[in-house]
Amino acid sequence: MRGMSPCDKPECTWSEAHRALCEARSVCRMADIEKRREYLALVEKHRGKEAADQLREAVKKEWEKQ
């Protein structure tokens, strides 16, 4: 992919799916559980419960891969 717009290729780094995966991995790397909880609470406050639940599920999947 070239340019700043998403494409349908799985390796596209401008896609929403890639952004969400990076965010989930970032949450997994947070050292303590309290920081993760605080982050997820902020996501819920600013983006809504559905977005927070989706992130929680993505974090769970990434965590299981480790």
PDBQT receptor file of N, H, CA, C and O in Angstrom, charges set to zero:
ATOM      1  N   MET A   1       0.826  -1.175   0.000  1.00  0.00    +0.000 N 
ATOM      2  CA  MET A   1       0.000   0.000   0.000  1.00  0.00    +0.000 C 
ATOM      3  C   MET A   1       0.867   1.233   0.000  1.00  0.00    +0.000 C 
ATOM      4  O   MET A   1       1.883   1.301   0.692  1.00  0.00    +0.000 OA
ATOM      5  N   ARG A   2       0.462   2.186  -0.768  1.00  0.00    +0.000 N 
ATOM      6  H   ARG A   2      -0.364   2.131  -1.330  1.00  0.00    +0.000 HD
ATOM      7  CA  ARG A   2       1.155   3.467  -0.801  1.00  0.00    +0.000 C 
ATOM      8  C   ARG A   2       0.147   4.559  -0.540  1.00  0.00    +0.000 C 
ATOM      9  O   ARG A   2      -1.009   4.468  -0.955  1.00  0.00    +0.000 OA
ATOM     10  N   GLY A   3       0.586   5.584   0.145  1.00  0.00    +0.000 N 
ATOM     11  H   GLY A   3       1.524   5.658   0.482  1.00  0.00    +0.000 HD
ATOM     12  CA  GLY A   3      -0.312   6.695   0.431  1.00  0.00    +0.000 C 
ATOM     13  C   GLY A   3      -0.908   6.590   1.813  1.00  0.00    +0.000 C 
ATOM     14  O   GLY A   3      -0.569   5.695   2.587  1.00  0.00    +0.000 OA
ATOM     15  N   MET A   4      -1.803   7.516   2.115  1.00  0.00    +0.000 N 
ATOM     16  H   MET A   4      -2.079   8.243   1.486  1.00  0.00    +0.000 HD
ATOM     17  CA  MET A   4      -2.354   7.608   3.458  1.00  0.00    +0.000 C 
ATOM     18  C   MET A   4      -3.807   7.170   3.531  1.00  0.00    +0.000 C 
ATOM     19  O   MET A   4      -4.572   7.712   4.329  1.00  0.00    +0.000 OA
ATOM     20  N   SER A   5      -4.197   6.220   2.732  1.00  0.00    +0.000 N 
ATOM     21  H   SER A   5      -3.576   5.780   2.083  1.00  0.00    +0.000 HD
ATOM     22  CA  SER A   5      -5.572   5.742   2.808  1.00  0.00    +0.000 C 
ATOM     23  C   SER A   5      -5.570   4.222   2.929  1.00  0.00    +0.000 C 
ATOM     24  O   SER A   5      -4.723   3.545   2.345  1.00  0.00    +0.000 OA
ATOM     25  N   PRO A   6      -6.530   3.692   3.693  1.00  0.00    +0.000 N 
ATOM     26  CA  PRO A   6      -6.576   2.243   3.891  1.00  0.00    +0.000 C 
ATOM     27  C   PRO A   6      -6.854   1.478   2.600  1.00  0.00    +0.000 C 
ATOM     28  O   PRO A   6      -7.497   1.984   1.680  1.00  0.00    +0.000 OA
ATOM     29  N   CYS A   7      -6.363   0.275   2.560  1.00  0.00    +0.000 N 
ATOM     30  H   CYS A   7      -5.840  -0.135   3.308  1.00  0.00    +0.000 HD
ATOM     31  CA  CYS A   7      -6.658  -0.598   1.433  1.00  0.00    +0.000 C 
ATOM     32  C   CYS A   7      -7.209  -1.909   1.987  1.00  0.00    +0.000 C 
ATOM     33  O   CYS A   7      -7.363  -2.059   3.199  1.00  0.00    +0.000 OA
ATOM     34  N   ASP A   8      -7.499  -2.835   1.120  1.00  0.00    +0.000 N 
ATOM     35  H   ASP A   8      -7.374  -2.714   0.136  1.00  0.00    +0.000 HD
ATOM     36  CA  ASP A   8      -8.087  -4.094   1.578  1.00  0.00    +0.000 C 
ATOM     37  C   ASP A   8      -7.048  -5.198   1.780  1.00  0.00    +0.000 C 
ATOM     38  O   ASP A   8      -7.415  -6.348   2.021  1.00  0.00    +0.000 OA
ATOM     39  N   LYS A   9      -5.767  -4.871   1.688  1.00  0.00    +0.000 N 
ATOM     40  H   LYS A   9      -5.468  -3.937   1.493  1.00  0.00    +0.000 HD
ATOM     41  CA  LYS A   9      -4.726  -5.871   1.885  1.00  0.00    +0.000 C 
ATOM     42  C   LYS A   9      -4.501  -6.108   3.375  1.00  0.00    +0.000 C 
ATOM     43  O   LYS A   9      -4.553  -5.160   4.159  1.00  0.00    +0.000 OA
ATOM     44  N   PRO A  10      -4.252  -7.352   3.782  1.00  0.00    +0.000 N 
ATOM     45  CA  PRO A  10      -4.069  -7.647   5.208  1.00  0.00    +0.000 C 
ATOM     46  C   PRO A  10      -2.867  -6.939   5.826  1.00  0.00    +0.000 C 
ATOM     47  O   PRO A  10      -2.863  -6.677   7.029  1.00  0.00    +0.000 OA
ATOM     48  N   GLU A  11      -1.861  -6.627   5.035  1.00  0.00    +0.000 N 
ATOM     49  H   GLU A  11      -1.864  -6.840   4.058  1.00  0.00    +0.000 HD
ATOM     50  CA  GLU A  11      -0.663  -5.977   5.564  1.00  0.00    +0.000 C 
ATOM     51  C   GLU A  11      -0.759  -4.447   5.575  1.00  0.00    +0.000 C 
ATOM     52  O   GLU A  11       0.218  -3.763   5.882  1.00  0.00    +0.000 OA
ATOM     53  N   CYS A  12      -1.909  -3.927   5.246  1.00  0.00    +0.000 N 
ATOM     54  H   CYS A  12      -2.703  -4.483   4.996  1.00  0.00    +0.000 HD
ATOM     55  CA  CYS A  12      -2.122  -2.480   5.214  1.00  0.00    +0.000 C 
ATOM     56  C   CYS A  12      -1.953  -1.894   6.612  1.00  0.00    +0.000 C 
ATOM     57  O   CYS A  12      -2.630  -2.310   7.552  1.00  0.00    +0.000 OA
ATOM     58  N   THR A  13      -1.052  -0.930   6.742  1.00  0.00    +0.000 N 
ATOM     59  H   THR A  13      -0.502  -0.592   5.978  1.00  0.00    +0.000 HD
ATOM     60  CA  THR A  13      -0.812  -0.316   8.046  1.00  0.00    +0.000 C 
ATOM     61  C   THR A  13      -1.617   0.962   8.251  1.00  0.00    +0.000 C 
ATOM     62  O   THR A  13      -1.448   1.639   9.265  1.00  0.00    +0.000 OA
ATOM     63  N   TRP A  14      -2.470   1.296   7.325  1.00  0.00    +0.000 N 
ATOM     64  H   TRP A  14      -2.607   0.747   6.501  1.00  0.00    +0.000 HD
ATOM     65  CA  TRP A  14      -3.333   2.486   7.464  1.00  0.00    +0.000 C 
ATOM     66  C   TRP A  14      -4.763   2.097   7.798  1.00  0.00    +0.000 C 
ATOM     67  O   TRP A  14      -5.647   2.952   7.832  1.00  0.00    +0.000 OA
ATOM     68  N   SER A  15      -4.996   0.825   8.043  1.00  0.00    +0.000 N 
ATOM     69  H   SER A  15      -4.277   0.130   8.015  1.00  0.00    +0.000 HD
ATOM     70  CA  SER A  15      -6.359   0.364   8.284  1.00  0.00    +0.000 C 
ATOM     71  C   SER A  15      -6.768   0.483   9.744  1.00  0.00    +0.000 C 
ATOM     72  O   SER A  15      -5.918   0.568  10.631  1.00  0.00    +0.000 OA
ATOM     73  N   GLU A  16      -8.048   0.489   9.984  1.00  0.00    +0.000 N 
ATOM     74  H   GLU A  16      -8.739   0.420   9.264  1.00  0.00    +0.000 HD
ATOM     75  CA  GLU A  16      -8.585   0.504  11.346  1.00  0.00    +0.000 C 
ATOM     76  C   GLU A  16      -8.211  -0.783  12.069  1.00  0.00    +0.000 C 
ATOM     77  O   GLU A  16      -7.939  -0.762  13.269  1.00  0.00    +0.000 OA
ATOM     78  N   ALA A  17      -8.195  -1.892  11.358  1.00  0.00    +0.000 N 
ATOM     79  H   ALA A  17      -8.417  -1.909  10.383  1.00  0.00    +0.000 HD
ATOM     80  CA  ALA A  17      -7.834  -3.171  11.966  1.00  0.00    +0.000 C 
ATOM     81  C   ALA A  17      -6.395  -3.137  12.489  1.00  0.00    +0.000 C 
ATOM     82  O   ALA A  17      -6.115  -3.639  13.577  1.00  0.00    +0.000 OA
ATOM     83  N   HIS A  18      -5.508  -2.558  11.728  1.00  0.00    +0.000 N 
ATOM     84  H   HIS A  18      -5.735  -2.151  10.843  1.00  0.00    +0.000 HD
ATOM     85  CA  HIS A  18      -4.108  -2.458  12.149  1.00  0.00    +0.000 C 
ATOM     86  C   HIS A  18      -3.981  -1.537  13.358  1.00  0.00    +0.000 C 
ATOM     87  O   HIS A  18      -3.234  -1.842  14.287  1.00  0.00    +0.000 OA
ATOM     88  N   ARG A  19      -4.692  -0.429  13.360  1.00  0.00    +0.000 N 
ATOM     89  H   ARG A  19      -5.299  -0.181  12.605  1.00  0.00    +0.000 HD
ATOM     90  CA  ARG A  19      -4.669   0.500  14.490  1.00  0.00    +0.000 C 
ATOM     91  C   ARG A  19      -5.152  -0.194  15.764  1.00  0.00    +0.000 C 
ATOM     92  O   ARG A  19      -4.546  -0.067  16.828  1.00  0.00    +0.000 OA
ATOM     93  N   ALA A  20      -6.258  -0.931  15.631  1.00  0.00    +0.000 N 
ATOM     94  H   ALA A  20      -6.751  -1.034  14.767  1.00  0.00    +0.000 HD
ATOM     95  CA  ALA A  20      -6.838  -1.624  16.785  1.00  0.00    +0.000 C 
ATOM     96  C   ALA A  20      -5.879  -2.693  17.320  1.00  0.00    +0.000 C 
ATOM     97  O   ALA A  20      -5.747  -2.850  18.534  1.00  0.00    +0.000 OA
ATOM     98  N   LEU A  21      -5.223  -3.416  16.441  1.00  0.00    +0.000 N 
ATOM     99  H   LEU A  21      -5.331  -3.289  15.455  1.00  0.00    +0.000 HD
ATOM    100  CA  LEU A  21      -4.260  -4.431  16.854  1.00  0.00    +0.000 C 
ATOM    101  C   LEU A  21      -3.083  -3.795  17.589  1.00  0.00    +0.000 C 
ATOM    102  O   LEU A  21      -2.644  -4.305  18.620  1.00  0.00    +0.000 OA
ATOM    103  N   CYS A  22      -2.581  -2.700  17.068  1.00  0.00    +0.000 N 
ATOM    104  H   CYS A  22      -2.938  -2.286  16.231  1.00  0.00    +0.000 HD
ATOM    105  CA  CYS A  22      -1.475  -1.996  17.730  1.00  0.00    +0.000 C 
ATOM    106  C   CYS A  22      -1.890  -1.500  19.112  1.00  0.00    +0.000 C 
ATOM    107  O   CYS A  22      -1.114  -1.579  20.064  1.00  0.00    +0.000 OA
ATOM    108  N   GLU A  23      -3.114  -0.991  19.219  1.00  0.00    +0.000 N 
ATOM    109  H   GLU A  23      -3.745  -0.927  18.446  1.00  0.00    +0.000 HD
ATOM    110  CA  GLU A  23      -3.593  -0.516  20.515  1.00  0.00    +0.000 C 
ATOM    111  C   GLU A  23      -3.696  -1.675  21.508  1.00  0.00    +0.000 C 
ATOM    112  O   GLU A  23      -3.290  -1.542  22.663  1.00  0.00    +0.000 OA
ATOM    113  N   ALA A  24      -4.229  -2.793  21.067  1.00  0.00    +0.000 N 
ATOM    114  H   ALA A  24      -4.559  -2.901  20.129  1.00  0.00    +0.000 HD
ATOM    115  CA  ALA A  24      -4.351  -3.964  21.947  1.00  0.00    +0.000 C 
ATOM    116  C   ALA A  24      -2.974  -4.436  22.407  1.00  0.00    +0.000 C 
ATOM    117  O   ALA A  24      -2.792  -4.781  23.575  1.00  0.00    +0.000 OA
ATOM    118  N   ARG A  25      -2.022  -4.452  21.510  1.00  0.00    +0.000 N 
ATOM    119  H   ARG A  25      -2.169  -4.172  20.562  1.00  0.00    +0.000 HD
ATOM    120  CA  ARG A  25      -0.666  -4.868  21.875  1.00  0.00    +0.000 C 
ATOM    121  C   ARG A  25      -0.043  -3.882  22.859  1.00  0.00    +0.000 C 
ATOM    122  O   ARG A  25       0.683  -4.281  23.769  1.00  0.00    +0.000 OA
ATOM    123  N   SER A  26      -0.326  -2.608  22.677  1.00  0.00    +0.000 N 
ATOM    124  H   SER A  26      -0.916  -2.284  21.938  1.00  0.00    +0.000 HD
ATOM    125  CA  SER A  26       0.184  -1.590  23.605  1.00  0.00    +0.000 C 
ATOM    126  C   SER A  26      -0.389  -1.793  25.002  1.00  0.00    +0.000 C 
ATOM    127  O   SER A  26       0.333  -1.680  25.993  1.00  0.00    +0.000 OA
ATOM    128  N   VAL A  27      -1.667  -2.089  25.084  1.00  0.00    +0.000 N 
ATOM    129  H   VAL A  27      -2.253  -2.181  24.278  1.00  0.00    +0.000 HD
ATOM    130  CA  VAL A  27      -2.295  -2.338  26.381  1.00  0.00    +0.000 C 
ATOM    131  C   VAL A  27      -1.675  -3.580  27.022  1.00  0.00    +0.000 C 
ATOM    132  O   VAL A  27      -1.436  -3.595  28.230  1.00  0.00    +0.000 OA
ATOM    133  N   CYS A  28      -1.418  -4.598  26.244  1.00  0.00    +0.000 N 
ATOM    134  H   CYS A  28      -1.613  -4.586  25.263  1.00  0.00    +0.000 HD
ATOM    135  CA  CYS A  28      -0.792  -5.820  26.778  1.00  0.00    +0.000 C 
ATOM    136  C   CYS A  28       0.593  -5.531  27.355  1.00  0.00    +0.000 C 
ATOM    137  O   CYS A  28       1.007  -6.172  28.321  1.00  0.00    +0.000 OA
ATOM    138  N   ARG A  29       1.300  -4.585  26.779  1.00  0.00    +0.000 N 
ATOM    139  H   ARG A  29       0.964  -4.064  25.994  1.00  0.00    +0.000 HD
ATOM    140  CA  ARG A  29       2.650  -4.272  27.248  1.00  0.00    +0.000 C 
ATOM    141  C   ARG A  29       2.670  -3.404  28.502  1.00  0.00    +0.000 C 
ATOM    142  O   ARG A  29       3.725  -3.217  29.107  1.00  0.00    +0.000 OA
ATOM    143  N   MET A  30       1.519  -2.874  28.898  1.00  0.00    +0.000 N 
ATOM    144  H   MET A  30       0.661  -3.025  28.406  1.00  0.00    +0.000 HD
ATOM    145  CA  MET A  30       1.479  -2.060  30.122  1.00  0.00    +0.000 C 
ATOM    146  C   MET A  30       1.870  -2.941  31.301  1.00  0.00    +0.000 C 
ATOM    147  O   MET A  30       1.348  -4.043  31.473  1.00  0.00    +0.000 OA
ATOM    148  N   ALA A  31       2.800  -2.434  32.110  1.00  0.00    +0.000 N 
ATOM    149  H   ALA A  31       3.223  -1.539  31.970  1.00  0.00    +0.000 HD
ATOM    150  CA  ALA A  31       3.427  -3.243  33.160  1.00  0.00    +0.000 C 
ATOM    151  C   ALA A  31       2.466  -3.718  34.245  1.00  0.00    +0.000 C 
ATOM    152  O   ALA A  31       2.525  -4.878  34.652  1.00  0.00    +0.000 OA
ATOM    153  N   ASP A  32       1.604  -2.860  34.708  1.00  0.00    +0.000 N 
ATOM    154  H   ASP A  32       1.557  -1.917  34.377  1.00  0.00    +0.000 HD
ATOM    155  CA  ASP A  32       0.741  -3.329  35.788  1.00  0.00    +0.000 C 
ATOM    156  C   ASP A  32      -0.735  -3.277  35.412  1.00  0.00    +0.000 C 
ATOM    157  O   ASP A  32      -1.168  -2.474  34.585  1.00  0.00    +0.000 OA
ATOM    158  N   ILE A  33      -1.478  -4.153  36.043  1.00  0.00    +0.000 N 
ATOM    159  H   ILE A  33      -1.127  -4.806  36.714  1.00  0.00    +0.000 HD
ATOM    160  CA  ILE A  33      -2.888  -4.334  35.713  1.00  0.00    +0.000 C 
ATOM    161  C   ILE A  33      -3.698  -3.065  35.982  1.00  0.00    +0.000 C 
ATOM    162  O   ILE A  33      -4.668  -2.790  35.275  1.00  0.00    +0.000 OA
ATOM    163  N   GLU A  34      -3.312  -2.304  36.983  1.00  0.00    +0.000 N 
ATOM    164  H   GLU A  34      -2.524  -2.528  37.557  1.00  0.00    +0.000 HD
ATOM    165  CA  GLU A  34      -4.048  -1.080  37.298  1.00  0.00    +0.000 C 
ATOM    166  C   GLU A  34      -3.953  -0.066  36.149  1.00  0.00    +0.000 C 
ATOM    167  O   GLU A  34      -4.928   0.622  35.851  1.00  0.00    +0.000 OA
ATOM    168  N   LYS A  35      -2.796   0.026  35.511  1.00  0.00    +0.000 N 
ATOM    169  H   LYS A  35      -2.003  -0.534  35.753  1.00  0.00    +0.000 HD
ATOM    170  CA  LYS A  35      -2.635   0.931  34.359  1.00  0.00    +0.000 C 
ATOM    171  C   LYS A  35      -3.530   0.478  33.209  1.00  0.00    +0.000 C 
ATOM    172  O   LYS A  35      -4.137   1.305  32.528  1.00  0.00    +0.000 OA
ATOM    173  N   ARG A  36      -3.612  -0.829  32.994  1.00  0.00    +0.000 N 
ATOM    174  H   ARG A  36      -3.119  -1.501  33.548  1.00  0.00    +0.000 HD
ATOM    175  CA  ARG A  36      -4.478  -1.348  31.932  1.00  0.00    +0.000 C 
ATOM    176  C   ARG A  36      -5.935  -1.013  32.228  1.00  0.00    +0.000 C 
ATOM    177  O   ARG A  36      -6.681  -0.604  31.338  1.00  0.00    +0.000 OA
ATOM    178  N   ARG A  37      -6.334  -1.192  33.490  1.00  0.00    +0.000 N 
ATOM    179  H   ARG A  37      -5.729  -1.524  34.212  1.00  0.00    +0.000 HD
ATOM    180  CA  ARG A  37      -7.714  -0.880  33.878  1.00  0.00    +0.000 C 
ATOM    181  C   ARG A  37      -8.022   0.606  33.692  1.00  0.00    +0.000 C 
ATOM    182  O   ARG A  37      -9.093   0.963  33.203  1.00  0.00    +0.000 OA
ATOM    183  N   GLU A  38      -7.092   1.460  34.079  1.00  0.00    +0.000 N 
ATOM    184  H   GLU A  38      -6.221   1.170  34.476  1.00  0.00    +0.000 HD
ATOM    185  CA  GLU A  38      -7.279   2.902  33.908  1.00  0.00    +0.000 C 
ATOM    186  C   GLU A  38      -7.435   3.260  32.435  1.00  0.00    +0.000 C 
ATOM    187  O   GLU A  38      -8.296   4.062  32.071  1.00  0.00    +0.000 OA
ATOM    188  N   TYR A  39      -6.598   2.660  31.591  1.00  0.00    +0.000 N 
ATOM    189  H   TYR A  39      -5.899   2.009  31.887  1.00  0.00    +0.000 HD
ATOM    190  CA  TYR A  39      -6.661   2.939  30.157  1.00  0.00    +0.000 C 
ATOM    191  C   TYR A  39      -8.011   2.501  29.585  1.00  0.00    +0.000 C 
ATOM    192  O   TYR A  39      -8.646   3.241  28.834  1.00  0.00    +0.000 OA
ATOM    193  N   LEU A  40      -8.433   1.307  29.945  1.00  0.00    +0.000 N 
ATOM    194  H   LEU A  40      -7.916   0.706  30.555  1.00  0.00    +0.000 HD
ATOM    195  CA  LEU A  40      -9.712   0.803  29.437  1.00  0.00    +0.000 C 
ATOM    196  C   LEU A  40     -10.885   1.648  29.939  1.00  0.00    +0.000 C 
ATOM    197  O   LEU A  40     -11.867   1.834  29.220  1.00  0.00    +0.000 OA
ATOM    198  N   ALA A  41     -10.790   2.151  31.151  1.00  0.00    +0.000 N 
ATOM    199  H   ALA A  41      -9.992   2.000  31.736  1.00  0.00    +0.000 HD
ATOM    200  CA  ALA A  41     -11.837   3.039  31.682  1.00  0.00    +0.000 C 
ATOM    201  C   ALA A  41     -11.887   4.339  30.882  1.00  0.00    +0.000 C 
ATOM    202  O   ALA A  41     -12.968   4.860  30.606  1.00  0.00    +0.000 OA
ATOM    203  N   LEU A  42     -10.729   4.856  30.514  1.00  0.00    +0.000 N 
ATOM    204  H   LEU A  42      -9.851   4.433  30.739  1.00  0.00    +0.000 HD
ATOM    205  CA  LEU A  42     -10.698   6.074  29.692  1.00  0.00    +0.000 C 
ATOM    206  C   LEU A  42     -11.271   5.823  28.299  1.00  0.00    +0.000 C 
ATOM    207  O   LEU A  42     -11.982   6.665  27.750  1.00  0.00    +0.000 OA
ATOM    208  N   VAL A  43     -10.958   4.662  27.737  1.00  0.00    +0.000 N 
ATOM    209  H   VAL A  43     -10.381   3.978  28.183  1.00  0.00    +0.000 HD
ATOM    210  CA  VAL A  43     -11.521   4.314  26.430  1.00  0.00    +0.000 C 
ATOM    211  C   VAL A  43     -13.045   4.276  26.528  1.00  0.00    +0.000 C 
ATOM    212  O   VAL A  43     -13.740   4.814  25.666  1.00  0.00    +0.000 OA
ATOM    213  N   GLU A  44     -13.558   3.642  27.577  1.00  0.00    +0.000 N 
ATOM    214  H   GLU A  44     -12.993   3.206  28.277  1.00  0.00    +0.000 HD
ATOM    215  CA  GLU A  44     -15.007   3.565  27.752  1.00  0.00    +0.000 C 
ATOM    216  C   GLU A  44     -15.620   4.958  27.921  1.00  0.00    +0.000 C 
ATOM    217  O   GLU A  44     -16.676   5.245  27.357  1.00  0.00    +0.000 OA
ATOM    218  N   LYS A  45     -14.969   5.809  28.685  1.00  0.00    +0.000 N 
ATOM    219  H   LYS A  45     -14.111   5.576  29.143  1.00  0.00    +0.000 HD
ATOM    220  CA  LYS A  45     -15.472   7.162  28.920  1.00  0.00    +0.000 C 
ATOM    221  C   LYS A  45     -15.513   7.987  27.629  1.00  0.00    +0.000 C 
ATOM    222  O   LYS A  45     -16.484   8.698  27.371  1.00  0.00    +0.000 OA
ATOM    223  N   HIS A  46     -14.456   7.885  26.824  1.00  0.00    +0.000 N 
ATOM    224  H   HIS A  46     -13.667   7.307  27.034  1.00  0.00    +0.000 HD
ATOM    225  CA  HIS A  46     -14.343   8.740  25.643  1.00  0.00    +0.000 C 
ATOM    226  C   HIS A  46     -14.913   8.132  24.367  1.00  0.00    +0.000 C 
ATOM    227  O   HIS A  46     -15.408   8.858  23.505  1.00  0.00    +0.000 OA
ATOM    228  N   ARG A  47     -14.849   6.814  24.235  1.00  0.00    +0.000 N 
ATOM    229  H   ARG A  47     -14.447   6.224  24.935  1.00  0.00    +0.000 HD
ATOM    230  CA  ARG A  47     -15.315   6.172  22.994  1.00  0.00    +0.000 C 
ATOM    231  C   ARG A  47     -16.558   5.329  23.177  1.00  0.00    +0.000 C 
ATOM    232  O   ARG A  47     -17.193   4.938  22.198  1.00  0.00    +0.000 OA
ATOM    233  N   GLY A  48     -16.916   5.043  24.430  1.00  0.00    +0.000 N 
ATOM    234  H   GLY A  48     -16.400   5.362  25.225  1.00  0.00    +0.000 HD
ATOM    235  CA  GLY A  48     -18.122   4.268  24.695  1.00  0.00    +0.000 C 
ATOM    236  C   GLY A  48     -17.834   2.832  25.099  1.00  0.00    +0.000 C 
ATOM    237  O   GLY A  48     -16.734   2.314  24.904  1.00  0.00    +0.000 OA
ATOM    238  N   LYS A  49     -18.858   2.206  25.668  1.00  0.00    +0.000 N 
ATOM    239  H   LYS A  49     -19.751   2.627  25.826  1.00  0.00    +0.000 HD
ATOM    240  CA  LYS A  49     -18.739   0.840  26.179  1.00  0.00    +0.000 C 
ATOM    241  C   LYS A  49     -18.423  -0.170  25.080  1.00  0.00    +0.000 C 
ATOM    242  O   LYS A  49     -17.621  -1.081  25.281  1.00  0.00    +0.000 OA
ATOM    243  N   GLU A  50     -19.043  -0.009  23.938  1.00  0.00    +0.000 N 
ATOM    244  H   GLU A  50     -19.695   0.731  23.774  1.00  0.00    +0.000 HD
ATOM    245  CA  GLU A  50     -18.812  -0.959  22.844  1.00  0.00    +0.000 C 
ATOM    246  C   GLU A  50     -17.343  -0.948  22.415  1.00  0.00    +0.000 C 
ATOM    247  O   GLU A  50     -16.746  -2.007  22.216  1.00  0.00    +0.000 OA
ATOM    248  N   ALA A  51     -16.766   0.232  22.274  1.00  0.00    +0.000 N 
ATOM    249  H   ALA A  51     -17.251   1.092  22.435  1.00  0.00    +0.000 HD
ATOM    250  CA  ALA A  51     -15.356   0.335  21.880  1.00  0.00    +0.000 C 
ATOM    251  C   ALA A  51     -14.454  -0.279  22.948  1.00  0.00    +0.000 C 
ATOM    252  O   ALA A  51     -13.490  -0.973  22.628  1.00  0.00    +0.000 OA
ATOM    253  N   ALA A  52     -14.771  -0.019  24.218  1.00  0.00    +0.000 N 
ATOM    254  H   ALA A  52     -15.554   0.545  24.478  1.00  0.00    +0.000 HD
ATOM    255  CA  ALA A  52     -13.975  -0.584  25.309  1.00  0.00    +0.000 C 
ATOM    256  C   ALA A  52     -14.089  -2.108  25.321  1.00  0.00    +0.000 C 
ATOM    257  O   ALA A  52     -13.091  -2.799  25.525  1.00  0.00    +0.000 OA
ATOM    258  N   ASP A  53     -15.281  -2.633  25.109  1.00  0.00    +0.000 N 
ATOM    259  H   ASP A  53     -16.092  -2.072  24.943  1.00  0.00    +0.000 HD
ATOM    260  CA  ASP A  53     -15.470  -4.085  25.074  1.00  0.00    +0.000 C 
ATOM    261  C   ASP A  53     -14.696  -4.715  23.916  1.00  0.00    +0.000 C 
ATOM    262  O   ASP A  53     -14.106  -5.785  24.066  1.00  0.00    +0.000 OA
ATOM    263  N   GLN A  54     -14.702  -4.050  22.766  1.00  0.00    +0.000 N 
ATOM    264  H   GLN A  54     -15.181  -3.181  22.643  1.00  0.00    +0.000 HD
ATOM    265  CA  GLN A  54     -13.943  -4.560  21.621  1.00  0.00    +0.000 C 
ATOM    266  C   GLN A  54     -12.452  -4.578  21.932  1.00  0.00    +0.000 C 
ATOM    267  O   GLN A  54     -11.752  -5.530  21.590  1.00  0.00    +0.000 OA
ATOM    268  N   LEU A  55     -11.973  -3.524  22.580  1.00  0.00    +0.000 N 
ATOM    269  H   LEU A  55     -12.542  -2.750  22.858  1.00  0.00    +0.000 HD
ATOM    270  CA  LEU A  55     -10.559  -3.475  22.948  1.00  0.00    +0.000 C 
ATOM    271  C   LEU A  55     -10.237  -4.554  23.978  1.00  0.00    +0.000 C 
ATOM    272  O   LEU A  55      -9.205  -5.219  23.877  1.00  0.00    +0.000 OA
ATOM    273  N   ARG A  56     -11.105  -4.732  24.961  1.00  0.00    +0.000 N 
ATOM    274  H   ARG A  56     -11.943  -4.192  25.043  1.00  0.00    +0.000 HD
ATOM    275  CA  ARG A  56     -10.883  -5.790  25.956  1.00  0.00    +0.000 C 
ATOM    276  C   ARG A  56     -10.758  -7.163  25.284  1.00  0.00    +0.000 C 
ATOM    277  O   ARG A  56      -9.889  -7.962  25.635  1.00  0.00    +0.000 OA
ATOM    278  N   GLU A  57     -11.626  -7.416  24.329  1.00  0.00    +0.000 N 
ATOM    279  H   GLU A  57     -12.332  -6.767  24.044  1.00  0.00    +0.000 HD
ATOM    280  CA  GLU A  57     -11.593  -8.697  23.616  1.00  0.00    +0.000 C 
ATOM    281  C   GLU A  57     -10.299  -8.839  22.806  1.00  0.00    +0.000 C 
ATOM    282  O   GLU A  57      -9.700  -9.914  22.773  1.00  0.00    +0.000 OA
ATOM    283  N   ALA A  58      -9.878  -7.770  22.163  1.00  0.00    +0.000 N 
ATOM    284  H   ALA A  58     -10.364  -6.897  22.190  1.00  0.00    +0.000 HD
ATOM    285  CA  ALA A  58      -8.638  -7.801  21.382  1.00  0.00    +0.000 C 
ATOM    286  C   ALA A  58      -7.431  -8.013  22.292  1.00  0.00    +0.000 C 
ATOM    287  O   ALA A  58      -6.507  -8.750  21.946  1.00  0.00    +0.000 OA
ATOM    288  N   VAL A  59      -7.444  -7.368  23.452  1.00  0.00    +0.000 N 
ATOM    289  H   VAL A  59      -8.194  -6.769  23.733  1.00  0.00    +0.000 HD
ATOM    290  CA  VAL A  59      -6.357  -7.548  24.423  1.00  0.00    +0.000 C 
ATOM    291  C   VAL A  59      -6.326  -8.998  24.899  1.00  0.00    +0.000 C 
ATOM    292  O   VAL A  59      -5.256  -9.598  25.006  1.00  0.00    +0.000 OA
ATOM    293  N   LYS A  60      -7.482  -9.550  25.178  1.00  0.00    +0.000 N 
ATOM    294  H   LYS A  60      -8.351  -9.062  25.091  1.00  0.00    +0.000 HD
ATOM    295  CA  LYS A  60      -7.561 -10.944  25.625  1.00  0.00    +0.000 C 
ATOM    296  C   LYS A  60      -6.966 -11.888  24.574  1.00  0.00    +0.000 C 
ATOM    297  O   LYS A  60      -6.207 -12.798  24.907  1.00  0.00    +0.000 OA
ATOM    298  N   LYS A  61      -7.315 -11.663  23.311  1.00  0.00    +0.000 N 
ATOM    299  H   LYS A  61      -7.931 -10.924  23.040  1.00  0.00    +0.000 HD
ATOM    300  CA  LYS A  61      -6.778 -12.514  22.236  1.00  0.00    +0.000 C 
ATOM    301  C   LYS A  61      -5.268 -12.389  22.122  1.00  0.00    +0.000 C 
ATOM    302  O   LYS A  61      -4.570 -13.388  21.949  1.00  0.00    +0.000 OA
ATOM    303  N   GLU A  62      -4.760 -11.158  22.220  1.00  0.00    +0.000 N 
ATOM    304  H   GLU A  62      -5.328 -10.347  22.361  1.00  0.00    +0.000 HD
ATOM    305  CA  GLU A  62      -3.315 -10.939  22.144  1.00  0.00    +0.000 C 
ATOM    306  C   GLU A  62      -2.617 -11.565  23.348  1.00  0.00    +0.000 C 
ATOM    307  O   GLU A  62      -1.546 -12.158  23.211  1.00  0.00    +0.000 OA
ATOM    308  N   TRP A  63      -3.217 -11.434  24.513  1.00  0.00    +0.000 N 
ATOM    309  H   TRP A  63      -4.086 -10.953  24.624  1.00  0.00    +0.000 HD
ATOM    310  CA  TRP A  63      -2.633 -11.981  25.732  1.00  0.00    +0.000 C 
ATOM    311  C   TRP A  63      -2.511 -13.500  25.631  1.00  0.00    +0.000 C 
ATOM    312  O   TRP A  63      -1.519 -14.082  26.071  1.00  0.00    +0.000 OA
ATOM    313  N   GLU A  64      -3.528 -14.137  25.049  1.00  0.00    +0.000 N 
ATOM    314  H   GLU A  64      -4.334 -13.665  24.692  1.00  0.00    +0.000 HD
ATOM    315  CA  GLU A  64      -3.521 -15.602  24.904  1.00  0.00    +0.000 C 
ATOM    316  C   GLU A  64      -2.438 -16.078  23.945  1.00  0.00    +0.000 C 
ATOM    317  O   GLU A  64      -1.985 -17.219  24.040  1.00  0.00    +0.000 OA
ATOM    318  N   LYS A  65      -2.021 -15.221  23.029  1.00  0.00    +0.000 N 
ATOM    319  H   LYS A  65      -2.389 -14.295  22.952  1.00  0.00    +0.000 HD
ATOM    320  CA  LYS A  65      -0.954 -15.582  22.074  1.00  0.00    +0.000 C 
ATOM    321  C   LYS A  65       0.418 -15.629  22.740  1.00  0.00    +0.000 C 
ATOM    322  O   LYS A  65       1.335 -16.286  22.246  1.00  0.00    +0.000 OA
ATOM    323  N   GLN A  66       0.549 -14.932  23.856  1.00  0.00    +0.000 N 
ATOM    324  H   GLN A  66      -0.195 -14.398  24.257  1.00  0.00    +0.000 HD
ATOM    325  CA  GLN A  66       1.867 -14.829  24.515  1.00  0.00    +0.000 C 
ATOM    326  C   GLN A  66       2.226 -16.079  25.249  1.00  0.00    +0.000 C 
ATOM    327  O   GLN A  66       3.296 -16.155  25.853  1.00  0.00    +0.000 OA
TER     328      GLN A  66
